[in-house]
Amino acid sequence: MRIQKTSALASLLGCLFLYSGLTRAAENAPPAIAQVVDATIPPLMKTHDIPGMAIAVVANGRTYFFNYGFASKQSRQPVTQDTLFELGSISKTFTGILGGYALSQGKLSLSDTAGSRLPALQGSAIGQATLLQLATYTAGGLPLQFPDAVNSGQQAIGYYQAFRPAFAAGERRLYSNPSIGLFGYLAAQSLGQPFDEAMEKTLLPKLGLSSTYIRVPASRMERYAWGYARDGKPVRVGPGAFDSEAYGIKSSAADMAKYMAANWGDVRDADLRQALDASHAAYYRTGDLEQGLGWEGYRYPVSLTRLLAGNANEMAFQPQPVSWLTPARPAKEAVLLNKTGSTNGFGAYVAVVPSRKIAVVMLANRNYPNAARVTAAYRILAVLDSAGLS
């Protein structure tokens, strides 16, 4: 269905669809799920001026999709569970699993140093950091983003060679695209493939994801939503140094629901299960947050206050002290795993409790505050848990 902006009536219908319309697929959801999602998401969209959202709720072995609004304000193309959204930093969870897969193949060790894996970094300060430190943002203070002048992989290597740590490796967490970006680059290199190829031809097929991409193919561009920047202009993510590794994946609610199920062990490949376990394991604690490979975990059950604290701006922009867990906490305990992701025009959030087999996926084509995402998802998860829907 396309709603054209040709009259006042069409505009009214568009608003009604944007803030209250559900797809037919969601009509099969249990009343408790349908009520909490429909009471939570449309007000969230209105408050933050979000054009479109795709929601997947996974519980009791079933997935329920709720689709609101538009993938494009210009064409009035409605969101569906197959609409492609930019995942932003949720991509880091895929990078962590790829590293875990290389680990399961015996291609690398998390104790390897960056310099031992990449001769160009031998003798540099960052070359002494371990792959685990790179993957968990503790390599000495690599910043959130590369400087504007760094636009290619080769320029990134030069940046790493010149980097001077702000503090000792392993001492503090400073959330960083260059840090996990280098980890992903080295993990793919250990598998003998460029990162994009290792992800799109090895890991994503193993996860059973057929509508998840780094580079959206021409045949799927009609499903790729437009994001909307703060000024309201349509925008999509552009290329950057190690962008694929840190924030480059695009996916749909349908594929992300499958991804959630994979993360509670719904996979047959033993090496992939080992990779998932490695990504879920807690390597250190900072506050209530337990850091995995890409994933960020909390002992479950967890209060909303603690979950909000772990996803607060301070955790992304300020260095945090860490307490290493030796050995790492295994992945099988009761935890909530979550990750936010943003680009200039998109905002996403996923939360999964593997031991209860419940999950929420929230994809939006506007970047909006993490606290709003976490609060909305927590409200939905609470209903899944309390209503015995897990």
BELFEN-V795869 format. One record per residue. RES is the residue in one letter. PHI is phi as a letter, one per 30 degrees, with the letter a starting at -180 (none if undefined). PSI is psi in radians with two decimals (NA if undefined). Layout:
RES,PHI,PSI / RES,PHI,PSI
This chain:
M,none,2.34 / R,b,2.29 / I,c,1.99 / Q,d,2.44 / K,d,1.33 / T,c,-0.09 / S,a,2.94 / A,d,-0.65 / L,d,-0.76 / A,d,-0.69 / S,d,-0.73 / L,d,-0.77 / L,d,-0.68 / G,d,-0.75 / C,d,-0.71 / L,d,-0.72 / F,d,-0.72 / L,d,-0.72 / Y,c,-0.07 / S,b,-0.07 / G,d,2.37 / L,c,2.62 / T,d,2.85 / R,d,-0.56 / A,e,-0.61 / A,d,-0.27 / E,d,-0.34 / N,d,-0.05 / A,d,2.55 / P,e,2.56 / P,e,-0.67 / A,d,-0.69 / I,d,-0.84 / A,e,-0.71 / Q,d,-0.78 / V,d,-0.66 / V,d,-0.80 / D,d,-0.39 / A,d,-0.29 / T,c,-0.81 / I,d,-0.86 / P,e,-0.75 / P,d,-0.63 / L,d,-0.78 / M,d,-0.72 / K,d,-0.77 / T,d,-0.70 / H,c,0.19 / D,h,0.88 / I,c,2.12 / P,d,-0.70 / G,a,2.57 / M,b,2.50 / A,c,2.21 / I,c,2.35 / A,b,2.25 / V,c,2.16 / V,c,2.15 / A,a,2.48 / N,h,0.65 / G,i,0.14 / R,b,2.72 / T,c,2.39 / Y,b,2.26 / F,c,2.39 / F,b,2.08 / N,b,2.23 / Y,b,2.44 / G,i,-2.61 / F,b,2.41 / A,d,-0.42 / S,b,2.15 / K,d,-0.50 / Q,d,-0.82 / S,c,-0.19 / R,h,0.54 / Q,d,2.14 / P,d,2.62 / V,d,2.44 / T,b,3.06 / Q,d,-0.18 / D,c,-0.02 / T,d,2.38 / L,c,2.22 / F,c,2.63 / E,d,2.29 / L,d,-0.26 / G,h,-2.32 / S,d,-0.09 / I,d,-0.40 / S,e,-0.51 / K,d,-0.52 / T,d,-0.64 / F,d,-0.70 / T,d,-0.71 / G,d,-0.70 / I,d,-0.65 / L,d,-0.73 / G,d,-0.70 / G,d,-0.59 / Y,d,-0.74 / A,d,-0.65 / L,d,-0.76 / S,d,-0.46 / Q,d,-0.03 / G,i,0.37 / K,d,-0.33 / L,a,2.95 / S,b,2.53 / L,d,-0.27 / S,d,-0.11 / D,d,2.55 / T,c,2.75 / A,d,-0.66 / G,d,-0.55 / S,d,-0.40 / R,c,-0.41 / L,b,1.79 / P,e,-0.53 / A,d,-0.33 / L,c,-0.02 / Q,d,2.34 / G,i,-0.17 / S,c,2.84 / A,d,-0.75 / I,d,-0.41 / G,d,-0.35 / Q,d,-0.24 / A,d,2.54 / T,d,2.85 / L,d,-0.61 / L,d,-0.74 / Q,d,-0.70 / L,d,-0.77 / A,d,-0.42 / T,c,0.32 / Y,i,0.56 / T,b,0.54 / A,d,0.19 / G,j,0.13 / G,j,0.46 / L,e,2.42 / P,d,3.02 / L,e,-0.76 / Q,b,2.74 / F,d,2.68 / P,e,2.71 / D,e,-0.51 / A,d,-0.21 / V,c,1.89 / N,b,-0.07 / S,b,2.89 / G,d,-0.70 / Q,d,-0.71 / Q,d,-0.59 / A,d,-0.72 / I,d,-0.73 / G,d,-0.67 / Y,d,-0.78 / Y,d,-0.70 / Q,d,-0.59 / A,c,-0.12 / F,d,2.39 / R,c,2.07 / P,d,2.55 / A,d,-0.39 / F,a,2.98 / A,d,2.49 / A,e,2.40 / G,i,-0.04 / E,d,-0.74 / R,b,2.65 / R,c,2.21 / L,b,1.87 / Y,e,2.28 / S,a,2.18 / N,d,-0.78 / P,d,-0.52 / S,d,-1.01 / I,d,-0.41 / G,d,-0.79 / L,d,-0.68 / F,e,-0.83 / G,d,-0.71 / Y,e,-0.80 / L,d,-0.59 / A,d,-0.79 / A,d,-0.69 / Q,e,-0.66 / S,d,-0.44 / L,d,0.00 / G,i,0.42 / Q,b,2.63 / P,d,2.72 / F,e,-0.84 / D,e,-0.70 / E,d,-0.75 / A,d,-0.65 / M,d,-0.90 / E,d,-0.45 / K,c,-0.26 / T,c,-1.14 / L,d,-0.86 / L,d,-0.76 / P,d,-0.67 / K,d,-0.56 / L,d,-0.10 / G,i,0.45 / L,c,1.92 / S,c,-0.09 / S,b,0.69 / T,b,2.28 / Y,b,2.73 / I,c,-0.89 / R,c,1.96 / V,d,2.14 / P,d,2.73 / A,e,-0.61 / S,d,-0.19 / R,c,0.07 / M,d,-0.48 / E,d,-0.29 / R,c,-0.09 / Y,d,1.98 / A,d,2.70 / W,d,2.34 / G,d,2.86 / Y,b,2.13 / A,d,3.11 / R,e,-0.57 / D,d,0.07 / G,i,-0.03 / K,d,2.51 / P,d,2.46 / V,a,2.62 / R,b,2.77 / V,d,2.48 / G,c,3.01 / P,d,2.68 / G,a,2.98 / A,d,2.18 / F,h,0.64 / D,d,-0.70 / S,e,-0.76 / E,d,-0.59 / A,c,-0.61 / Y,a,0.38 / G,c,-0.03 / I,d,2.48 / K,c,2.44 / S,a,3.04 / S,c,2.85 / A,d,-0.63 / A,d,-0.79 / D,d,-0.64 / M,d,-0.50 / A,d,-0.71 / K,d,-0.68 / Y,d,-0.72 / M,e,-0.79 / A,d,-0.66 / A,d,-0.59 / N,d,-0.11 / W,c,0.38 / G,j,0.25 / D,d,1.02 / V,b,2.65 / R,c,-0.47 / D,d,2.05 / A,d,-0.68 / D,d,-0.65 / L,d,-0.69 / R,d,-0.71 / Q,d,-0.67 / A,d,-0.76 / L,d,-0.74 / D,d,-0.72 / A,d,-0.64 / S,d,-0.48 / H,d,-0.43 / A,e,2.58 / A,c,2.08 / Y,c,-0.50 / Y,a,2.96 / R,b,2.41 / T,b,1.96 / G,i,-2.30 / D,c,-0.14 / L,d,2.30 / E,c,2.10 / Q,d,2.16 / G,c,-2.75 / L,c,1.63 / G,i,-0.90 / W,d,2.59 / E,b,2.21 / G,c,2.82 / Y,b,2.43 / R,e,2.35 / Y,c,2.37 / P,d,2.71 / V,b,2.50 / S,d,2.74 / L,d,-0.65 / T,e,-0.77 / R,d,-0.64 / L,d,-0.67 / L,d,-0.70 / A,d,-0.69 / G,d,-0.36 / N,c,0.25 / A,d,2.81 / N,e,-0.58 / E,e,-0.56 / M,d,-0.38 / A,c,-0.50 / F,c,-0.22 / Q,b,2.50 / P,d,2.48 / Q,b,2.42 / P,d,2.60 / V,b,2.62 / S,b,1.86 / W,d,2.44 / L,c,1.92 / T,b,1.93 / P,d,2.98 / A,d,2.52 / R,d,2.23 / P,d,2.83 / A,d,-0.22 / K,d,-0.13 / E,d,2.95 / A,d,1.91 / V,b,2.73 / L,c,2.14 / L,c,2.38 / N,b,2.89 / K,a,2.34 / T,c,2.81 / G,a,2.37 / S,b,2.54 / T,b,-3.06 / N,d,-0.51 / G,c,0.05 / F,b,2.64 / G,b,2.22 / A,b,2.77 / Y,a,2.42 / V,b,2.47 / A,b,2.35 / V,b,2.42 / V,c,1.63 / P,e,-0.68 / S,d,-0.42 / R,c,-0.14 / K,h,0.84 / I,b,2.57 / A,a,2.70 / V,b,2.34 / V,c,2.25 / M,b,1.99 / L,c,2.29 / A,b,2.59 / N,c,0.74 / R,a,2.50 / N,d,2.13 / Y,b,2.91 / P,e,2.46 / N,e,-0.66 / A,d,-0.65 / A,d,-0.67 / R,d,-0.87 / V,d,-0.76 / T,d,-0.75 / A,d,-0.82 / A,d,-0.68 / Y,d,-0.70 / R,d,-0.72 / I,d,-0.79 / L,d,-0.65 / A,d,-0.65 / V,d,-0.73 / L,e,-0.74 / D,d,-0.87 / S,d,-0.49 / A,d,0.07 / G,i,0.55 / L,c,0.03 / S,d,NA
